[in-house]
Amino acid sequence: MDPQRPAHLTLELVREAHERIKDKIARTPVMTSATLDGLANAELFFKCENFQKTGAFKARGATNAVFSLSASQAQKGVATHSSGNHGAALARAARLRGIGATVVMPNNAPRAKQDSVKRYGGDIVFCEPTLEARESALERVIADHGACMIHPYNDLRVMAGQGTTAVELIEAVPDLDVILCPVGGGGQLSGIAVAAKDIKPSVRVVGVEPAGADDAARSLKAGQIIPMLEPRTIADGLKTSLGKRPFAEIMRLVDDIVTVREESIVQAMRQIWEVMKLIVEASGAVSYAAIVEGKIGASGAKIGIILSGGNLDLNRLPWQ
């Protein structure tokens, strides 16, 4: 599949991705908590991508993209920009295929995420913490080395891989009423929306993002992408602006995007740690924060909650 070809993502492409990567990723568990169900007055089903390879859902899309490359496309390696999770996932996928990976990272990226990229054999190029700096640095890397770019979210191969999360979730819980998913660049939300709406058209798909990084909510309302200029949130994985390809699917299929306060993100993260004994990063807890803050009409519903990742610096926890 050519990521530059203008085309909608389809369930067929998501299923092809699942077949391609199923032996290279983890089929993550769907977990429940009677305590959190009671607090929400709903049935909550947590899809635990914090248990995914590299600790985040990004392993799905990166692996599908790398293993979709032809031999000639792959021979000079791959490159991307990332705050951490996609970079680690791409480094791992590249290592599985036996090629190199270069990751452009903001110089304020969490140390744990830097270490993860290095652990999987990726080379890091640091840049200033702006999207413009990331893209400029990535252009230089590609010009210098001829590597194949694997965008973190604006790539149909990546989006198809992320959509496999919904396939597994609905297979585990066929009668879901709602799926809550974090949204940054939109790759995961768009992939999940395509897969979920095709498999179960009645399911509501709702994106969740920090109020301090609310470009997706504003863009959905406006019907066009409104770039994120100065995001302010502890959810570092959600600071990116929406990609054009994900936004096309979001406009077509996502029912709503809600925003949550920083204190709700911290509360959600802490509840998951304390009650479910799961290490979830702030970006991963944003979906559950919509329940904590009462942004979803949850009473009596069966709600799938995407816990998108668990990579964070344990020396910089938000309640310390």
N, C-alpha and C positions, 0 to 999 in steps of 0.2 A: 504494500500500500504506500503510495506516494503522499507524504504529509502535506505537500504543497498543492495537491489536487483539491479544488473546491468541491467538497462533498459532505453530506451529513454523516454523522456517526450512526451506525445501525446495530441492532442486537446481533446480527450475523457476525459483524466484525468483533464485537465483544466476545462472542462464543469462540470465534477463531483464536482470539487472544488467550482465552482461558485454556484452550487445548494446547497452545504453544508454550504456555508458562507453568502449567499446573504441576510439573515435576521440578520446578525451579523456585517455587514460592511456598509459603505455608498456607494451608487452608485454615484460617484463623477461627477460633471458637466464637460462638455466640453465647454470652453469659447473661445471667439474670440476678436480681437482688430483690428479695421480698421486702427488705427495708426501704429501698428506693422506690419500689412499686407503691408502697404505702404512702410515702411522702408525695408522690405524684398523682395518686389515685388513678393509676394506669398500669398497664403491663409494658415494661421496658425491656428491650432486647439489645444488648450492647455487642456490636460487631467489633471485636478486639484486634484492630490492626496495629495496636501497640505490641502485639505478639508476632507481627509479620517479620520476615527477613529484613534486616537493617533497622527494625524497630518502627516501621511506618509503612503506610499503604503505597508509598512511592515505589516500592520494589515491584509492584505489579506493572505499572506503566513503563518504567525504565527497562525492565526485563523484556517486555513485549517489543519495545522499540528496538533494543539492541539485537534481539534474535529475529527481527523482521528484516534487518539489513542484509543486502547481498554481500558476497565475499569482497567484491571490489569496493563497495561503500564502507565496509568495516576495516579495510586493511590499514588505514592510517589512524584508527582509533576514533573515539567519540569525545565530545566536549559539551559542556553546559554551563549555565550559571544557576546558583542555588544558595539558599540560606542554610542548607545542610542536608535535609532528608532526601531530596531528589539526587543531590550529589553523591551521597553514600550509596543510594540504590543504583545509580548509574555506574559507579566504580565497581560495585559487586557484580552487576550484570556483565560489564566489560571483562572483568576477571574470569567469570564463568566461560565467556567466549574466547578468552585468550588474547584480548586486545587492550590497548591503553585507554585511559580516561583522564581528562583534565577538567577540573571544576573551578569556575570563577566564583569566589565567595566574598561577601562583604566582610570587611576587617573587624566587624563587631559580632560576627556569628558566634554562637555559643561554643565554647571550647569542646564540649562533648560531641557536637556535630562535626567540628573540624577533625577531631580524633577519629570519628567514625569513617569519614572519607579516606583518611590516611590508612586506617586499618584494612580497608578493602583495596588498597593499592592505588588510589586516585592521587593525582598531582593537583595541588591547590595553587591557584593564582588569586591573590587578594586584591580587593578594590574598595573604593569608598562605598558606603552603604546607601547607594541610590540606584534606581533601575537603570538610569542612563549610564552610570559607571559600569554596572554589570554588563550591559549590552555592548558597550565600547570595548571592554576588556575581552569579552568573548569573541568579538569580531577579530581582534588582534590574534588571539590564540588560533582561530580557524585559519586566518591568513598565513600565519607562521608555520603551522603544522599540517594543514589540510584535513584536520579531523572533521568527522561528520557531526553536525549539531543535533543534539536531542533536547529540544526545548522542554522545560519542566511541565508545561501544561498546554501550550498552543500547538499541539501535534496530535493528529488523529490516532496514531499508534499508542501514544501515552494515554490518551483519553479512553481508548478501547481497553487497555490494561486496567485502568482504574475502575472501569465499569464492571469488571469481574467480581468486585466486592458485593455488588447488588445481586448478582446471580447466586452467589453463595448464601447471602442473607435470606433471600426469598425462598431458596430451597430449604433452608433451616426453619423459617417461619413463614409459611405460605399465605397466612391471613393477616399480614400487616396492614394497618390503616395509614401509617405515616412513616416516612424515613427522614431523619434529621441528619444533615451532613455539613461539616465545616466548608467554608468557601474562601479561597484566596485567589489564585489564578483561575480557578473554575474547572480544572481538569477532572478532579474527582467528582464534583457535583454533576457536571455534564455527563460523564460516563455512567454514573449511577442513575441519573434521570432517564437516559436512553434505555438502559437495560430494564430498569424497574417498570417504566411505563409500558414497555412492550410486553413484558411478562405478566404484569398485573396492572391494567390501565386505571383501576380505581384508586391505587395507592397515591397518597399525597407526598410529593417530594419537596422538602423545604430546606433551603440553605440557611446557615447560621454564620454570622460574622461579628467581630467586635464592633462596638459603636464607634471606636476610634479609627476604624479601618473599614468604612462602610460603603466602599465604592460599588460593590455588587448590588446592594440594596438600592442605592441611588440609580445605578445603571438600569436595573430591571424596571424601576418605576418610570424612568425617562425613555426607555426603549432604545437607548444607545449607550455605548461605553463612556463612562465618566471616569477619567484616570484618577488613580490614587496618588496624591501629591505628598502629603506628610502624615503617613500612618502613625498612630500612637497607640500601641497595645503591647501587652506582654506576650501575646500570641505571635511570635516572630515568624512562624510559617505562613501567616495569613496577611502579610504586609504587601504582597504583590498585587499589581493591577490585573484585571481580567484579560484573558486572551480572546482574540476575535473568534476562533473556532469554538472554544467552550461557551462563549456568550451566545452564539447562535443557537446552541442546543438548550441553554438555560432559558432564553427567551421563548423557545418553542415548547418546552416541557416542564420547567420548574414552576410549582404552584405559588411559591412565595419565598422571600428571603427576609429573615428577621435579624435584628441586631441585639447584642447583649452588652451589659456594662462590664467593666474590668473586675469589679468586686464579685459579680456573678460568675465570671470565668474562674476566679480563684476559689470561690465557694464550691463550684462544680468539681474542679480538680481535686480539692481537698476531700470532698465527700466520696469521690471514687476511690481515692487512696485509702481513706479511713474505713469505709464500709465494704468495698469490694476487694481491697488489698491489691489494687492494680496501679502500676506506675503509668500515668498518663501525662503528657505535656500539655501546656496551656492550649495550644492549637487543637489538640485532640479532644480537650474537654469542652470546647466551645459549643458543640452540638448539645451536650447535656445541660449546658448553662441556659439554653432556651427553656428547658423544663424547670430549672431552678428559679428562673426569673418569671415564670408563668406566661411566656410568650406563645405557648401552644395550647390550644383547647384540648387538653389531654384526658379529660375525665372518661374513664372506661375504655380508652383506646389502646390498641396494640401498636407500640411505637418502636421502630428500629433506630438505634442511635449509633452513628459511626464514630468510634474512638479512633481517630486517624493516626495517632502515633504516640510514642512514649520516650522520645529522645530529648533530654534536657540536662542542664548542669545541676547536679545535686547539691552543689555549693551555693546555688543562687535560687533557692525555692522562694516563691512569692509570699509565703507566710513567715519567712524567717526575719 
